[in-house]
Amino acid sequence: MPYGAPMLDVPVTLNVNENTHPVPHEVRASILSAVDAALESINRYPDREFTGLRQALVDYLNARPGADAAPVQVEQIWAANGSNEVLQHVLQAFGGPGRSVLGFPPTYSMHPLIAEATGTTWIGADRDAHYEISPDTAVSAIEAHRPELVFFCSPNNPTGTGVALETIEAAYNATDGMVLVDEAYVEFAPDNHPSARRLLAGRPRLLISRTMSKAFAFAGARVGYLLAHPDVVDAMRLVRLPYHLSALTQAAATAALAHHETMLATVDAIRTQRDRLVDQLTAMGYDVSPSLANFVLFSGVSDPQGVFRGLLDQGVLVRDVGIPHSLRVTAGTEAETTSFLEALGRLET
């Protein structure tokens, strides 16, 4: 089944975990200037090594709070059209027919789909209670299935929960394969949240995928990236299509990264609305998963499809992620969050 999040024209769209805040005017002006400059040579192929973008990503990563890990080097960076293409490159390079990737559902719906598209067998392993994954649980699954790749998602989509570094480290030690941590939502976690970056040094089989779609409010630009050992980056070159990142994409992303402090200024506001959702949904009687991301999964919904349709009738679009008696809602602006909560409240009365 293809990826199928509804794309509907409604006043309040809170179903695909976008940053619903617009890109600030001064950043848009910088991006327009960079794209205009790139158009001067648009008749030529783009930089196949996206040199400027890789350096901009390194500068951003090394300036982030919590960067107590070793500094990232340009040779450790790969980028592609969204983190989905990054994951596809990883599975093309290290997966394929006769190989398998182990994940822990519920998790990002594209993980098994990309595995299937690359001929890689997807194996789903059980989580612990409350969507946790302990080191013992991860190691037991690896020993039972002996996959060539292990995927974690932290913060996890759709639950919002994290994966402890102890679990990732134990999984790495239990396999000779590649271990990938999907950190698409990591900027929304507390600043002291331990990213898997802390584990990169000395672990050449550890990979971290990230995106500019979420915290950077850059979903329409389609830019994802990978932090990994330089040998892994070399493997990505073997499977990518020639000139896979357009000159316009490179220019726009590089300009946005130069304004990363401005671009991420909405993160605190989104965290506030996420926590507000957790508090108020709990007060309404729902079972709410603690979230490190920009969305909230709430359970105890007697009729998820009925609530989904009732919200949609009021102009609010959320997501049914297929977990029984559960729905997921993105933390939007204060006004959007209010619209959702008021619409849900009307359905309860």
MORAFEN-V852355 format. One record per residue. N is the residue number from 1. RES is the residue in one letter. PHI is phi in radians with two decimals (999 if undefined). OMEGA is omega in whole degrees, 0 to 359 (999 if undefined). BURIAL is I if it has 16 or more other ideal C-beta (glycine too) atoms within 10 Angstrom, else O. Layout:
[[N,RES,PHI,OMEGA,BURIAL] [N,RES,PHI,OMEGA,BURIAL]]
This chain:
[[1,M,999,181,O] [2,P,-1.25,174,O] [3,Y,-1.04,189,O] [4,G,-2.48,176,O] [5,A,-1.07,181,O] [6,P,-1.03,175,O] [7,M,-2.02,185,O] [8,L,-2.07,180,O] [9,D,-1.54,180,O] [10,V,-2.25,182,O] [11,P,-1.10,185,O] [12,V,-2.21,183,I] [13,T,-1.83,185,I] [14,L,-2.27,187,I] [15,N,-2.02,186,I] [16,V,-2.18,171,I] [17,N,1.05,173,I] [18,E,-1.29,165,I] [19,N,-1.41,187,I] [20,T,-1.44,176,I] [21,H,-1.43,179,I] [22,P,-1.25,175,O] [23,V,-1.16,182,I] [24,P,-1.01,185,O] [25,H,-1.01,184,O] [26,E,-1.16,177,O] [27,V,-1.30,177,I] [28,R,-1.03,180,O] [29,A,-1.10,179,O] [30,S,-1.15,179,I] [31,I,-1.13,179,I] [32,L,-1.07,178,O] [33,S,-1.12,180,O] [34,A,-1.18,179,I] [35,V,-1.17,178,I] [36,D,-1.05,178,O] [37,A,-1.12,180,O] [38,A,-1.15,180,I] [39,L,-1.16,178,O] [40,E,-1.07,181,O] [41,S,-2.14,184,O] [42,I,-1.17,177,O] [43,N,-1.29,179,O] [44,R,-1.84,176,O] [45,Y,-1.14,180,O] [46,P,-1.29,175,I] [47,D,-1.06,184,O] [48,R,-1.14,180,O] [49,E,-1.72,180,O] [50,F,0.63,189,I] [51,T,-1.06,181,O] [52,G,-1.12,180,I] [53,L,-1.15,179,I] [54,R,-1.08,179,I] [55,Q,-1.15,179,O] [56,A,-1.12,177,I] [57,L,-1.14,177,I] [58,V,-1.08,180,I] [59,D,-1.06,179,O] [60,Y,-1.13,184,I] [61,L,-1.07,183,I] [62,N,-1.34,177,O] [63,A,-1.70,186,O] [64,R,-1.30,173,O] [65,P,-1.05,179,O] [66,G,1.36,181,O] [67,A,-1.43,179,O] [68,D,-1.52,173,O] [69,A,-1.40,177,I] [70,A,-1.06,179,O] [71,P,-0.99,178,O] [72,V,-1.39,178,I] [73,Q,-1.86,181,O] [74,V,-0.97,183,O] [75,E,-1.14,180,O] [76,Q,-1.64,188,I] [77,I,-1.90,170,I] [78,W,-2.24,179,I] [79,A,-2.49,182,I] [80,A,-2.79,182,I] [81,N,-1.38,183,I] [82,G,1.42,181,I] [83,S,-1.17,175,I] [84,N,-1.06,179,I] [85,E,-1.23,174,I] [86,V,-1.02,179,I] [87,L,-1.10,177,I] [88,Q,-1.10,177,I] [89,H,-1.05,180,I] [90,V,-1.07,182,I] [91,L,-1.29,174,I] [92,Q,-1.16,183,I] [93,A,-1.37,189,I] [94,F,-2.07,177,I] [95,G,-1.81,180,I] [96,G,1.91,181,O] [97,P,-0.95,181,O] [98,G,1.48,179,O] [99,R,-2.11,185,I] [100,S,-2.36,175,I] [101,V,-2.20,181,I] [102,L,-1.73,175,I] [103,G,-2.31,186,I] [104,F,-2.25,178,I] [105,P,-1.10,358,I] [106,P,-1.28,180,I] [107,T,-2.58,185,I] [108,Y,-0.97,188,I] [109,S,-1.11,181,I] [110,M,-1.39,180,I] [111,H,-1.01,178,I] [112,P,-1.18,180,I] [113,L,-1.18,178,I] [114,I,-1.20,175,I] [115,A,-1.02,180,I] [116,E,-1.06,182,O] [117,A,-1.15,180,O] [118,T,-1.73,179,I] [119,G,1.30,181,O] [120,T,-1.64,179,I] [121,T,-1.27,177,I] [122,W,-1.60,177,I] [123,I,-2.11,178,I] [124,G,-1.70,179,O] [125,A,-1.93,182,I] [126,D,-1.28,171,O] [127,R,-1.67,172,I] [128,D,-1.42,177,O] [129,A,-1.06,177,O] [130,H,1.06,176,O] [131,Y,1.13,178,I] [132,E,-1.39,172,I] [133,I,-2.34,179,I] [134,S,-1.40,174,O] [135,P,-0.96,181,I] [136,D,-1.11,180,O] [137,T,-1.12,180,I] [138,A,-1.11,183,I] [139,V,-1.14,179,I] [140,S,-1.05,179,O] [141,A,-1.15,180,I] [142,I,-1.13,180,I] [143,E,-1.17,181,O] [144,A,-1.32,189,O] [145,H,-1.96,180,I] [146,R,0.84,181,O] [147,P,-1.33,174,I] [148,E,-1.42,178,I] [149,L,-2.39,174,I] [150,V,-2.22,179,I] [151,F,-1.94,167,I] [152,F,-2.02,176,I] [153,C,-2.25,186,I] [154,S,-2.55,356,I] [155,P,-1.08,186,I] [156,N,-1.42,172,I] [157,N,-1.87,24,I] [158,P,-1.89,189,I] [159,T,-1.55,181,I] [160,G,1.45,183,I] [161,T,-1.41,180,I] [162,G,-1.71,174,I] [163,V,-2.11,183,I] [164,A,-1.16,178,O] [165,L,-1.05,178,I] [166,E,-1.07,178,O] [167,T,-1.22,179,I] [168,I,-1.11,180,I] [169,E,-1.13,179,I] [170,A,-1.12,178,I] [171,A,-1.11,179,I] [172,Y,-1.05,182,I] [173,N,-1.24,183,O] [174,A,-1.57,184,I] [175,T,-2.34,171,I] [176,D,-1.69,182,O] [177,G,-1.61,181,I] [178,M,-1.56,177,I] [179,V,-2.06,181,I] [180,L,-1.97,176,I] [181,V,-1.98,179,I] [182,D,-1.48,182,I] [183,E,-1.94,183,I] [184,A,-1.03,187,I] [185,Y,-1.93,191,I] [186,V,-1.12,181,I] [187,E,-1.15,181,I] [188,F,-1.48,177,I] [189,A,-1.26,176,I] [190,P,-0.95,184,O] [191,D,-1.05,179,O] [192,N,-1.62,178,O] [193,H,-1.15,185,I] [194,P,-1.35,175,I] [195,S,-1.26,176,I] [196,A,-1.13,174,I] [197,R,-0.94,182,I] [198,R,-1.11,183,O] [199,L,-1.73,188,I] [200,L,-1.08,186,I] [201,A,-1.05,178,O] [202,G,1.37,180,O] [203,R,-2.21,186,I] [204,P,-1.19,180,O] [205,R,-1.71,179,I] [206,L,-1.67,182,I] [207,L,-2.20,177,I] [208,I,-2.24,176,I] [209,S,-1.78,179,I] [210,R,-2.46,183,I] [211,T,-2.54,170,I] [212,M,-1.71,185,I] [213,S,-1.23,191,I] [214,K,-1.65,184,I] [215,A,-1.06,182,I] [216,F,-1.39,182,I] [217,A,0.95,187,I] [218,F,-2.16,186,I] [219,A,-1.03,182,I] [220,G,-1.25,181,O] [221,A,-1.47,177,I] [222,R,1.08,177,I] [223,V,-2.36,172,I] [224,G,-2.19,182,I] [225,Y,-2.64,184,I] [226,L,-2.24,170,I] [227,L,-1.89,185,I] [228,A,-2.86,176,I] [229,H,-1.13,179,I] [230,P,-0.94,178,O] [231,D,-1.16,176,O] [232,V,-1.17,178,I] [233,V,-1.05,176,I] [234,D,-1.05,179,O] [235,A,-1.15,178,I] [236,M,-1.10,180,I] [237,R,-1.12,182,O] [238,L,-1.31,187,O] [239,V,-1.95,182,I] [240,R,-1.26,171,I] [241,L,-1.29,180,O] [242,P,-1.03,175,O] [243,Y,0.95,188,O] [244,H,-1.32,177,I] [245,L,-1.96,183,I] [246,S,-1.15,178,I] [247,A,-1.07,181,I] [248,L,-1.23,176,I] [249,T,-1.08,180,I] [250,Q,-1.05,181,I] [251,A,-1.13,182,I] [252,A,-1.12,182,I] [253,A,-1.18,179,I] [254,T,-1.10,178,I] [255,A,-1.14,180,I] [256,A,-1.11,181,I] [257,L,-1.13,177,I] [258,A,-1.12,179,I] [259,H,-1.97,189,I] [260,H,-1.07,179,I] [261,E,-1.14,177,O] [262,T,-1.21,182,O] [263,M,-1.10,183,I] [264,L,-1.65,182,I] [265,A,-1.11,180,O] [266,T,-1.45,185,I] [267,V,-1.04,180,I] [268,D,-1.08,179,O] [269,A,-1.13,179,O] [270,I,-1.21,176,I] [271,R,-1.03,180,I] [272,T,-1.07,180,O] [273,Q,-1.24,175,I] [274,R,-1.06,180,I] [275,D,-1.14,176,O] [276,R,-1.10,178,I] [277,L,-1.07,180,I] [278,V,-1.01,183,I] [279,D,-1.12,187,O] [280,Q,-1.33,176,I] [281,L,-1.16,176,I] [282,T,-1.11,179,O] [283,A,-1.12,179,O] [284,M,-1.42,175,O] [285,G,1.75,179,O] [286,Y,-1.47,175,I] [287,D,-1.62,190,O] [288,V,-1.93,177,I] [289,S,-1.34,175,I] [290,P,-1.08,188,O] [291,S,-2.12,172,I] [292,L,-1.78,187,I] [293,A,-1.90,180,I] [294,N,-1.87,179,I] [295,F,-2.62,182,I] [296,V,-2.37,173,I] [297,L,-1.70,178,I] [298,F,-2.19,185,I] [299,S,-2.03,186,O] [300,G,1.46,179,O] [301,V,-1.59,187,I] [302,S,-1.15,182,O] [303,D,-2.35,184,O] [304,P,-1.00,181,I] [305,Q,-1.19,177,O] [306,G,-1.15,178,O] [307,V,-1.15,177,I] [308,F,-0.98,181,I] [309,R,-1.18,179,O] [310,G,-1.12,176,I] [311,L,-1.17,181,I] [312,L,-1.09,177,I] [313,D,-1.07,178,O] [314,Q,-1.70,176,I] [315,G,1.50,181,O] [316,V,-2.09,181,I] [317,L,-1.87,175,I] [318,V,-2.05,186,I] [319,R,-2.28,168,I] [320,D,-1.62,186,I] [321,V,-1.65,175,I] [322,G,1.52,175,O] [323,I,-1.51,185,I] [324,P,-0.92,175,O] [325,H,1.02,182,O] [326,S,-2.41,172,I] [327,L,-2.42,178,I] [328,R,-2.16,180,I] [329,V,-2.29,177,I] [330,T,-1.36,172,I] [331,A,-1.39,182,I] [332,G,-1.75,175,I] [333,T,-1.24,178,I] [334,E,-1.02,181,O] [335,A,-1.16,180,O] [336,E,-1.16,179,I] [337,T,-1.10,177,I] [338,T,-1.07,180,O] [339,S,-1.05,179,I] [340,F,-1.12,184,I] [341,L,-1.11,179,I] [342,E,-1.18,178,O] [343,A,-1.13,178,I] [344,L,-1.13,178,I] [345,G,-1.08,179,O] [346,R,-1.15,179,O] [347,L,-1.22,182,O] [348,E,-1.41,185,O] [349,T,-1.61,999,O]]
